[in-house]
Amino acid sequence: MIDIALETKNLHTNFYSQGRVIKAVNGISFNLEKKNTLGIVGESGCGKSVTALSLLRLIPNPPGKIVEGTINFEGQNILEFSDDEIRKVRGNKISMIFQEPLTSLNPVLTIGFQIMEILQLHKQLSKKEANDLAKEMLSFVKIPDINRKMKEYPHELSGGMLQRVMIAIALSCNPKVLIADEPTTALDVTIQAQILDLIQELQEKFSTAIMLISHDIGVISEMCDKILVMYAGRIVEEAKLNDLFELQYHPYTKSLFASIPILNDPGNIGGKKVRLKEIKGIVPSLHNLPEGCYFAPRCIYATKECYNKYPPIEEKSPGHFVACWNADAIIDNQQ
């Protein structure tokens, strides 16, 4: 039996601007399993971050609003919680690591104070208990010279150290679900690897379910058990990691994977330059979506049916789902 940490059904999140309705998240459903890592990939603007913010009800209103769906956590629908009830969940049972730690931390408060504040709010600890646990968490994320770092302000730390602080804050209350939104953005490759290793190490220690959002398929391949591929606010393909890397049913997923740089590409031998494969065309405007498949205008496999009606998401093999009218024909051509 699959043990579910968080279940999302038919989630719709819109933004309203100048009389237009922007469908940022458009009817997505997925499960996050306990102790597993779920990856969400897709181009910028496909709805990854809006999905994450929706799960914690952090969509600014106005201009945004969750208009439909359910987010079930511990047997309750988060969307029905009062403001006080959701505040008890955020940062406590469900935590988030944001893309930009420098803008997520308060610039006028010390690192130590910000960690202690979370602990005192959710765990009702004394100042001394919160101080001791804050130091323990900074030690877990391998920050050196803890006593000094506790007294420093965000601008005094490097990007890698700030991200470690964000992880310490996110995990300080031992959450059941951790949402990591591009946690290695703007970090160099060495620090990026350290942060990813740290997240995996802490997941094993705390048995946390993780939702990892990234545009980097290489990062996803190292971290995740299952992958969702999003395009223009919808999930177009879902599968276990190994299954998706072995076989991509959706043309968009195929295009994403084809755009991954290959280190030992034969074309690079002898100094020849190989142009990376691009996905031609642009993502459709989310306030003026086409009637049919949103990817059809960019798809080399598109048929008349693709332009007339959006395809349902169907299971093509055990645990492997895709929304594409021509998935079977595409796979037949691959084999």
C-alpha positions as CSV (number, residue, x, y, z in Angstrom):
1,M,0.0,0.0,0.0
2,I,1.3,3.4,-1.0
3,D,1.7,5.8,2.0
4,I,0.7,9.3,0.9
5,A,2.1,12.4,2.6
6,L,0.2,14.9,0.5
7,E,-2.5,14.5,-2.2
8,T,-3.5,17.2,-4.7
9,K,-6.6,16.9,-6.8
10,N,-7.7,19.1,-9.7
11,L,-5.8,22.2,-8.5
12,H,-6.6,25.4,-10.3
13,T,-4.8,28.7,-9.5
14,N,-5.5,31.8,-11.5
15,F,-4.2,35.4,-11.6
16,Y,-6.2,38.3,-12.6
17,S,-4.7,41.3,-14.5
18,Q,-6.3,44.0,-16.6
19,G,-9.5,42.1,-17.1
20,R,-7.6,38.9,-18.1
21,V,-7.6,35.5,-16.4
22,I,-4.2,33.9,-16.3
23,K,-4.5,30.1,-15.7
24,A,-1.1,29.5,-14.0
25,V,-2.0,26.1,-12.7
26,N,-4.8,24.4,-14.7
27,G,-6.3,21.3,-13.1
28,I,-3.3,19.3,-11.9
29,S,-3.5,16.2,-9.7
30,F,-0.6,14.3,-8.0
31,N,0.5,12.4,-4.9
32,L,3.6,13.0,-2.8
33,E,4.6,9.7,-1.1
34,K,6.1,9.6,2.3
35,K,10.0,9.4,2.5
36,N,10.1,9.9,-1.3
37,T,11.2,12.8,-3.5
38,L,8.9,14.0,-6.3
39,G,10.5,16.2,-9.0
40,I,8.7,18.8,-11.1
41,V,10.3,19.9,-14.3
42,G,9.4,22.3,-17.1
43,E,10.4,25.5,-18.8
44,S,10.1,28.8,-16.9
45,G,6.5,30.0,-16.6
46,C,5.0,26.4,-16.8
47,G,3.5,26.7,-13.3
48,K,6.1,24.9,-11.1
49,S,6.6,27.6,-8.5
50,V,2.9,28.6,-8.5
51,T,2.1,25.0,-7.7
52,A,4.5,25.1,-4.7
53,L,3.0,28.4,-3.4
54,S,-0.5,27.0,-3.8
55,L,0.3,24.0,-1.6
56,L,1.1,26.4,1.3
57,R,-1.6,28.9,0.4
58,L,1.0,31.6,-0.3
59,I,-0.6,32.9,-3.5
60,P,-1.0,36.7,-3.1
61,N,-4.6,37.7,-3.3
62,P,-5.0,39.9,-5.2
63,P,-4.0,39.3,-7.9
64,G,-4.0,35.5,-7.5
65,K,-6.5,33.0,-6.2
66,I,-6.9,29.2,-5.9
67,V,-10.2,28.7,-7.5
68,E,-10.7,25.0,-7.4
69,G,-9.3,21.7,-6.2
70,T,-8.3,20.0,-2.9
71,I,-4.9,19.6,-1.1
72,N,-5.3,16.8,1.4
73,F,-2.8,16.6,4.2
74,E,-3.2,14.4,7.3
75,G,-6.8,13.7,6.3
76,Q,-7.8,17.3,5.9
77,N,-8.2,19.7,3.0
78,I,-5.7,22.6,3.5
79,L,-7.8,24.8,1.3
80,E,-10.6,24.7,3.9
81,F,-8.3,25.8,6.8
82,S,-8.7,29.1,8.5
83,D,-5.8,31.6,8.4
84,D,-4.8,30.5,12.0
85,E,-4.9,26.8,11.0
86,I,-2.7,27.2,7.9
87,R,-0.2,29.3,9.9
88,K,0.2,26.3,12.3
89,V,1.1,24.1,9.3
90,R,3.5,26.5,7.4
91,G,7.0,26.1,8.5
92,N,6.0,23.4,10.9
93,K,4.5,20.4,9.2
94,I,5.0,21.6,5.7
95,S,8.1,23.8,5.0
96,M,9.6,25.4,1.9
97,I,13.1,26.3,0.7
98,F,12.7,29.3,-1.6
99,Q,14.7,30.2,-4.7
100,E,16.3,33.3,-3.4
101,P,17.4,33.0,0.3
102,L,18.5,36.6,0.5
103,T,15.0,37.9,-0.3
104,S,13.4,35.2,1.9
105,L,15.3,36.1,5.1
106,N,14.7,39.3,7.1
107,P,17.7,41.6,6.4
108,V,17.5,43.4,9.8
109,L,17.3,40.2,12.0
110,T,20.2,37.9,12.8
111,I,20.3,34.4,11.5
112,G,20.0,33.0,15.0
113,F,17.0,35.1,15.9
114,Q,15.2,33.9,12.7
115,I,15.7,30.2,13.4
116,M,14.8,30.7,17.1
117,E,11.6,32.6,16.2
118,I,10.3,29.6,14.2
119,L,11.1,27.2,17.0
120,Q,9.5,29.3,19.7
121,L,6.4,29.8,17.5
122,H,5.7,26.2,16.6
123,K,7.4,24.3,19.4
124,Q,6.7,26.6,22.3
125,L,10.3,26.4,23.5
126,S,12.0,28.7,26.0
127,K,14.6,31.1,24.6
128,K,17.5,28.9,25.8
129,E,15.9,25.7,24.4
130,A,15.3,27.5,21.0
131,N,18.9,28.8,21.0
132,D,20.3,25.3,21.7
133,L,18.2,23.7,19.0
134,A,19.0,26.5,16.5
135,K,22.7,25.8,17.0
136,E,22.0,22.1,16.6
137,M,20.3,22.6,13.3
138,L,23.1,24.9,12.0
139,S,25.5,22.1,12.9
140,F,23.3,19.6,11.0
141,V,23.6,21.7,7.8
142,K,27.4,21.9,8.3
143,I,27.8,25.6,9.0
144,P,31.1,26.4,10.7
145,D,31.7,28.7,13.6
146,I,28.1,28.5,14.7
147,N,28.2,31.0,17.6
148,R,29.5,33.7,15.2
149,K,27.0,32.8,12.4
150,M,24.1,33.0,14.9
151,K,24.9,36.7,15.4
152,E,25.4,37.6,11.7
153,Y,22.9,39.1,9.3
154,P,21.9,37.6,6.0
155,H,24.0,40.0,3.9
156,E,27.1,38.8,5.7
157,L,26.8,35.2,4.5
158,S,27.6,33.7,1.1
159,G,24.9,32.3,-1.2
160,G,25.8,28.7,-0.2
161,M,25.7,29.5,3.5
162,L,22.4,31.3,3.1
163,Q,20.9,28.3,1.4
164,R,22.2,26.1,4.3
165,V,20.5,28.5,6.7
166,M,17.2,28.2,4.7
167,I,17.5,24.4,4.9
168,A,18.1,24.6,8.7
169,I,15.0,26.8,9.1
170,A,12.9,24.6,6.9
171,L,13.8,21.5,8.8
172,S,14.0,22.9,12.3
173,C,10.5,21.7,13.2
174,N,11.0,18.3,11.5
175,P,8.3,18.8,8.8
176,K,6.6,15.9,7.2
177,V,6.7,17.6,3.8
178,L,9.6,19.8,2.4
179,I,9.0,21.8,-0.8
180,A,12.3,22.9,-2.4
181,D,11.9,25.5,-5.2
182,E,15.0,25.7,-7.3
183,P,17.2,25.3,-4.1
184,T,20.5,25.5,-6.0
185,T,19.7,28.5,-8.3
186,A,22.7,30.8,-8.7
187,L,25.1,28.5,-6.8
188,D,28.3,27.3,-8.4
189,V,28.5,23.6,-9.3
190,T,30.5,22.5,-6.2
191,I,28.2,24.3,-3.8
192,Q,25.2,23.0,-5.7
193,A,26.3,19.4,-5.2
194,Q,26.9,20.0,-1.5
195,I,23.4,21.4,-1.0
196,L,21.8,18.5,-2.9
197,D,23.8,16.0,-0.9
198,L,22.8,17.8,2.3
199,I,19.1,17.6,1.4
200,Q,19.3,13.9,0.7
201,E,21.2,13.3,4.0
202,L,18.7,15.2,6.0
203,Q,15.8,13.4,4.2
204,E,17.2,10.1,5.4
205,K,17.6,11.5,9.0
206,F,14.1,13.0,9.3
207,S,12.2,10.7,6.9
208,T,10.8,13.8,5.1
209,A,8.7,13.7,1.9
210,I,10.3,16.2,-0.6
211,M,8.9,18.0,-3.6
212,L,11.8,19.3,-5.7
213,I,11.2,21.9,-8.3
214,S,13.9,22.5,-10.9
215,H,14.4,23.3,-14.6
216,D,17.6,21.2,-14.4
217,I,16.9,17.6,-15.4
218,G,20.4,16.6,-14.2
219,V,19.5,17.7,-10.6
220,I,16.2,15.9,-10.8
221,S,17.9,12.7,-12.0
222,E,20.1,12.6,-8.9
223,M,17.4,13.3,-6.4
224,C,14.0,12.0,-7.3
225,D,12.0,8.9,-7.2
226,K,9.2,10.1,-9.5
227,I,8.9,13.0,-12.0
228,L,6.1,15.3,-13.1
229,V,6.6,17.2,-16.4
230,M,4.6,20.4,-16.5
231,Y,3.8,22.6,-19.5
232,A,1.6,25.7,-19.6
233,G,0.0,25.0,-16.2
234,R,-0.7,21.3,-16.8
235,I,1.0,18.0,-16.1
236,V,1.7,16.4,-19.4
237,E,3.7,13.3,-18.2
238,E,4.2,11.5,-14.9
239,A,6.4,8.5,-14.3
240,K,9.0,6.9,-12.0
241,L,12.5,8.3,-12.6
242,N,14.0,5.3,-14.4
243,D,10.9,4.7,-16.5
244,L,10.9,8.3,-17.7
245,F,14.6,8.3,-18.6
246,E,14.1,5.1,-20.5
247,L,11.0,6.2,-22.4
248,Q,9.3,9.5,-22.9
249,Y,5.8,9.4,-24.3
250,H,5.1,13.1,-24.6
251,P,6.8,15.1,-27.4
252,Y,7.5,17.9,-24.9
253,T,9.3,15.5,-22.5
254,K,11.3,14.1,-25.4
255,S,12.3,17.6,-26.4
256,L,13.4,18.5,-22.8
257,F,15.5,15.4,-22.6
258,A,17.0,16.0,-26.0
259,S,18.2,19.4,-24.9
260,I,20.4,18.0,-22.1
261,P,24.1,18.6,-22.9
262,I,26.1,15.4,-23.3
263,L,29.6,15.5,-21.9
264,N,31.1,13.0,-24.2
265,D,29.1,13.9,-27.3
266,P,31.0,12.6,-30.4
267,G,30.3,15.9,-32.0
268,N,32.6,17.6,-29.5
269,I,35.6,15.5,-30.5
270,G,38.3,17.3,-32.4
271,G,37.2,20.7,-31.3
272,K,33.9,20.7,-33.3
273,K,31.2,22.8,-31.7
274,V,27.8,21.1,-31.4
275,R,24.7,23.3,-31.1
276,L,22.4,22.3,-28.2
277,K,18.9,21.2,-29.4
278,E,16.3,23.7,-28.8
279,I,12.5,23.5,-28.5
280,K,11.3,25.7,-31.3
281,G,8.4,28.1,-30.7
282,I,7.2,29.7,-27.4
283,V,5.0,28.7,-24.5
284,P,1.4,29.8,-25.2
285,S,0.0,32.8,-23.4
286,L,-1.7,31.6,-20.2
287,H,-4.6,34.1,-20.7
288,N,-5.3,32.9,-24.2
289,L,-4.8,29.2,-24.3
290,P,-5.6,27.2,-27.4
291,E,-8.6,24.8,-27.5
292,G,-6.5,21.7,-28.1
293,C,-3.1,20.5,-26.8
294,Y,-1.1,23.5,-25.6
295,F,2.1,22.0,-27.1
296,A,0.6,21.4,-30.5
297,P,1.9,24.6,-32.2
298,R,5.5,23.5,-31.3
299,C,5.0,19.7,-31.8
300,I,6.4,17.9,-34.9
301,Y,3.9,15.1,-34.3
302,A,0.8,17.3,-34.1
303,T,-2.3,16.2,-36.0
304,K,-5.7,17.9,-36.6
305,E,-7.1,16.2,-33.4
306,C,-4.3,17.8,-31.4
307,Y,-5.5,21.3,-32.3
308,N,-9.2,20.6,-31.6
309,K,-9.3,19.0,-28.1
310,Y,-7.0,18.8,-25.1
311,P,-6.0,15.2,-24.5
312,P,-6.9,13.4,-21.3
313,I,-4.1,12.0,-19.1
314,E,-3.9,8.3,-19.5
315,E,-1.8,5.4,-18.1
316,K,0.3,4.0,-20.9
317,S,2.3,1.6,-18.8
318,P,2.2,0.8,-15.0
319,G,2.7,4.1,-13.2
320,H,3.5,6.0,-16.4
321,F,0.9,8.6,-17.4
322,V,0.8,11.0,-20.4
323,A,-1.6,13.5,-21.9
324,C,-1.0,13.1,-25.7
325,W,-3.3,12.0,-28.5
326,N,-0.4,10.4,-30.4
327,A,1.7,8.9,-27.7
328,D,1.4,5.3,-29.0
329,A,2.4,6.3,-32.5
330,I,5.4,8.3,-31.2
331,I,6.6,5.3,-29.2
332,D,6.2,3.0,-32.2
333,N,8.4,5.3,-34.2
334,Q,11.1,5.2,-31.5
335,Q,11.2,1.5,-31.2
